[in-house]
Amino acid sequence: MEPLLWRCLVHVLPWIRPGGVFMDAGANDGSSSVRMAGLRHPIIAVEPLKSNVQRIVEMTFGLDVQTVHGGLGDAAGTGSYPERLDMAAGRKPGASNQIGLLPAYQARLRLHDGDASAEYPVYTVDMLMHKQNLSFAHWDVEGGEPALLRGAAATLARDRPLFTVETFPLSNSTRHSELMREIDTAGYRCMELDEVCGALKDCRNLMCIPVEINVPACEHARYVSSGHGHGVGGHGHGHGRVPSHGRVLW
């Protein structure tokens, strides 16, 4: 989790409903899960790569963290990736051991001659949250966020958790528009943080807030509208080096 995003999470803590779990999906090596566990909420860490799951279990030993091997989408199913992507022992986690729907990952996901395929289950958020409540979610699923939100519709309507997602308003404007529509449909508005969150310079984190809650914008953040009707103004300090394709609401 990037520095400004973490500070924004701390800023919004008073508006997060108690009694539920925090979810960290696309948990990678578990670093964000460990950090969120320090906020004294139970954590569910969701990760598709087996080698990363093993690392999360090691990183979170003794903490209130449940690790789920799998991905998230809008329907239950199965996903796969070339087994060679699982890290060798001792290899440093990072972008090289992530998978997703973004164009940057497509070449990596192609099977080569002789490659074995590793499978993982795909869940919906609603499946995982069927018997528990969600207070906050850090959803960093590398392009799968629109489908994830569709699979979280019942949970979002019932629990009204705050959540974060990544978007690419310039380099992947079609997916950005789809994501903003899903956020709006769920009855949320979002702050865009003025912080690069990936290899592409327009990668931005969004902190998403239910429209019925009035939360001042985080430092170096600004509320943006999807353009579909739910945006509400805030007071941020972001400098907006890469403009969002959403309408800025100061």
C-alpha positions in Angstrom: 0.0 0.0 0.0 1.5 3.3 -1.1 2.3 6.0 1.6 -0.5 8.5 0.7 -3.0 5.7 0.5 -2.0 4.4 3.9 -2.3 7.9 5.3 -5.7 8.2 3.7 -6.8 5.0 5.3 -5.8 6.3 8.7 -7.7 9.5 7.9 -11.0 7.7 7.2 -10.8 5.2 10.1 -13.4 7.1 12.2 -16.0 6.6 9.4 -15.3 2.8 9.1 -18.0 0.7 10.7 -16.7 -1.5 13.6 -17.3 -5.2 13.9 -16.4 -6.3 10.4 -13.4 -7.6 8.7 -10.8 -5.8 6.5 -10.1 -7.4 3.1 -6.8 -7.2 1.2 -7.3 -8.7 -2.3 -4.4 -9.0 -4.6 -2.5 -9.3 -1.4 0.9 -10.2 -3.1 3.4 -10.9 -0.3 1.1 -9.9 2.6 2.8 -6.6 3.5 -0.4 -4.6 3.4 -2.3 -7.3 5.3 0.3 -7.1 8.1 0.1 -3.4 8.2 -3.7 -3.4 8.3 -3.7 -6.0 11.0 -2.0 -3.4 13.2 -5.3 -1.5 13.1 -6.8 -4.3 15.2 -9.3 -5.5 12.7 -9.4 -9.2 11.5 -8.0 -9.4 7.9 -8.9 -11.6 5.0 -6.0 -11.7 2.5 -7.0 -13.0 -1.0 -4.2 -14.0 -3.5 -4.2 -16.2 -6.6 -0.5 -17.2 -6.8 0.4 -20.2 -4.7 3.9 -18.9 -3.9 2.5 -15.6 -2.7 0.0 -17.4 -0.5 2.8 -19.2 1.1 4.6 -16.0 1.8 1.5 -14.4 3.2 1.0 -17.3 5.7 4.6 -16.8 6.8 4.3 -13.0 7.0 1.1 -13.1 9.0 1.9 -15.9 11.5 0.4 -15.0 14.8 -1.8 -12.3 13.4 -5.6 -12.2 13.0 -5.3 -12.8 9.2 -7.1 -15.5 7.2 -5.5 -16.3 3.9 -7.6 -17.3 1.0 -6.0 -18.8 -2.1 -8.0 -17.5 -5.0 -9.1 -14.6 -7.2 -12.2 -12.4 -7.1 -14.7 -11.8 -9.9 -18.4 -11.5 -10.7 -19.1 -15.2 -10.7 -17.5 -18.3 -9.2 -15.1 -20.2 -11.4 -11.5 -21.1 -11.9 -8.5 -19.1 -13.1 -5.0 -20.2 -14.2 -1.5 -19.0 -14.8 1.7 -20.5 -16.0 3.3 -22.4 -13.1 6.6 -20.8 -13.8 5.3 -17.5 -12.4 5.4 -19.0 -8.9 8.4 -17.5 -7.2 11.5 -19.6 -6.6 12.4 -19.8 -2.9 13.9 -16.6 -1.7 12.9 -14.5 -4.7 11.7 -11.0 -3.7 8.0 -10.4 -4.2 6.9 -7.6 -6.4 5.3 -6.8 -9.8 7.0 -9.8 -11.4 4.8 -12.2 -9.4 1.4 -10.5 -10.1 -1.2 -11.5 -12.6 -4.2 -9.6 -13.9 -6.3 -8.4 -16.8 -4.2 -5.3 -17.6 -2.5 -5.4 -21.0 1.0 -5.5 -19.3 0.2 -9.0 -17.9 -1.1 -10.7 -21.1 2.3 -11.8 -22.5 3.3 -13.1 -19.1 0.1 -15.3 -18.9 0.7 -17.0 -22.2 1.7 -20.7 -21.9 4.9 -21.6 -23.6 5.7 -25.1 -24.9 6.2 -27.4 -22.0 4.6 -25.0 -19.5 2.5 -26.5 -16.7 -0.6 -24.5 -15.7 -1.5 -23.7 -12.0 -5.1 -23.2 -11.2 -6.9 -21.2 -8.5 -10.5 -20.8 -7.5 -12.4 -17.6 -8.3 -14.9 -16.3 -5.7 -17.2 -13.4 -5.5 -16.9 -11.0 -2.5 -20.5 -11.9 -1.7 -19.5 -15.5 -1.4 -16.7 -14.8 1.0 -18.8 -12.3 3.0 -21.9 -14.5 3.2 -21.6 -15.0 7.0 -19.5 -12.0 8.1 -19.5 -8.2 7.6 -17.1 -6.2 5.6 -15.8 -2.9 7.1 -13.1 -2.0 4.6 -11.4 -3.4 1.5 -8.2 -2.8 -0.3 -8.9 -4.2 -3.7 -5.8 -4.2 -6.0 -6.7 -6.9 -8.5 -4.8 -5.5 -11.6 -7.7 -4.7 -13.9 -10.4 -7.0 -12.4 -12.0 -4.3 -10.3 -15.2 -3.8 -12.3 -16.0 -7.5 -12.2 -15.1 -7.7 -8.5 -17.6 -4.9 -7.7 -20.3 -6.6 -9.6 -19.6 -9.7 -7.5 -19.7 -7.5 -4.3 -23.1 -5.9 -4.9 -24.9 -7.5 -2.0 -22.1 -6.9 0.4 -21.7 -3.2 -0.6 -25.5 -2.7 -0.2 -25.6 -4.5 3.2 -22.4 -3.3 4.9 -21.5 0.0 3.1 -17.8 -0.6 3.6 -15.2 1.9 2.5 -12.9 0.5 -0.2 -10.0 1.3 -2.4 -9.3 0.4 -6.1 -6.7 1.3 -8.7 -7.5 2.9 -12.0 -5.7 4.2 -15.2 -7.8 7.1 -16.5 -5.5 7.9 -19.4 -3.8 4.7 -20.5 -6.9 2.5 -20.0 -9.8 4.9 -20.3 -12.4 2.3 -21.3 -11.8 0.2 -18.2 -11.7 3.4 -16.1 -15.1 4.4 -17.4 -16.5 1.0 -16.6 -15.0 1.1 -13.1 -16.5 4.5 -12.4 -19.9 3.3 -13.6 -19.7 0.4 -11.2 -18.7 2.7 -8.3 -21.6 5.0 -9.1 -24.1 2.1 -9.4 -23.1 0.9 -6.0 -23.9 4.4 -4.5 -20.3 5.5 -3.9 -18.2 8.6 -4.6 -14.4 8.5 -4.6 -11.3 10.5 -3.8 -8.5 10.3 -6.3 -5.1 10.4 -4.6 -2.3 12.4 -6.2 0.2 9.5 -6.0 1.4 7.2 -8.7 0.5 3.6 -7.8 2.2 1.5 -10.5 4.6 1.4 -13.4 2.3 3.6 -15.5 2.3 7.3 -14.6 -1.5 7.7 -14.7 -2.1 4.8 -12.2 -4.1 6.3 -9.3 -5.7 4.9 -6.2 -9.3 5.8 -5.4 -10.7 5.8 -1.9 -14.4 5.0 -2.3 -17.0 6.3 0.2 -20.7 5.6 0.5 -22.6 8.7 -0.7 -24.5 8.9 2.5 -21.3 9.5 4.5 -19.7 13.0 4.6 -15.9 12.4 4.8 -13.5 15.3 4.2 -11.0 14.5 1.4 -7.7 13.1 2.5 -4.5 15.1 2.2 -3.3 15.2 -1.5 -6.7 13.9 -2.7 -9.7 15.3 -4.4 -13.2 14.0 -4.9 -14.0 13.1 -8.6 -17.3 12.3 -10.2 -18.0 9.4 -12.5 -20.2 11.8 -14.4 -23.2 9.5 -13.8 -24.8 11.5 -11.0 -23.5 10.6 -7.5 -20.4 12.7 -7.0 -20.3 15.2 -4.0 -17.7 17.9 -3.5 -14.9 17.6 -1.0 -11.9 19.7 0.1 -8.6 18.1 -0.9 -5.1 19.3 -1.5 -4.2 17.2 -4.6 -2.2 18.7 -7.4 -3.6 16.5 -10.1 -0.4 16.0 -12.3 -2.3 13.5 -14.4 -6.0 14.6 -14.8 -8.7 12.1 -14.1 -11.3 11.4 -16.8 -13.9 11.9 -14.0 -15.1 15.4 -13.3 -13.1 17.0 -10.4 -15.3 18.2 -7.6 -13.4 20.6 -5.3 
